[in-house]
Amino acid sequence: MGIRYFALPVPAQLVTIARINPRAFLSDQHFWETWSDPPDRPEWLDLDKAWRDLQQLLGGMDSEPMRDAYELVRGEVTHYGYGWIPYDRVLSAEEVLKVASDLAVADLARLYQEYTPQVSPDWAAIMDGRRDYVESYLEAARKFTTELAGMGLGLIYSIG
């Protein structure tokens, strides 16, 4: 299964509470089911395994400064023994707006010019498939953050 990424919306007035104890906030299923009517409640974001690629593309490469969108995927899990401790982070509505604005102009093809290694034609085909995979999750992140920004919501995410 491995390490995955997911994000949930947070009402702006609850961002401070979520920052105090993110794990408790993430595990309150009753809260997620009742904080608004389902038609009004934005869905969650799942970046599957693409979060690591997005980290590299949005800020993890030495040749490029970190973009505002990097804040959506910043962080690493803490490994111990046979498992890991998830990395949890809360973004305010203002931070979500910055992320959404940056993702709206992020050009994956340009970002991949710095990222794609010079490889054999067989490996290049695999990388093209990976690029399509990452592009689909980048588009999901764009849609999610744009929706949250439009509603004035923050978010909480977990890598783990």
NORRAFEN-V818905 format. One record per run of one state. SS is the DSSP state (alpha for helix, beta for strand, coil for the rest). FROM is the first residue (numbers start at 0). TO is the last residue. If there is no record, write none. Layout:
{{SS/FROM/TO} {SS/FROM/TO}}
This chain:
{{coil/0/3} {beta/4/9} {coil/10/10} {alpha/11/19} {coil/20/20} {alpha/21/25} {coil/26/27} {alpha/28/33} {coil/34/43} {beta/44/47} {coil/48/48} {alpha/49/59} {coil/60/66} {alpha/67/71} {coil/72/76} {beta/77/79} {coil/80/81} {beta/82/84} {coil/85/85} {beta/86/90} {coil/91/91} {alpha/92/104} {coil/105/106} {alpha/107/114} {coil/115/119} {alpha/120/150} {coil/151/152} {beta/153/158} {coil/159/159}}
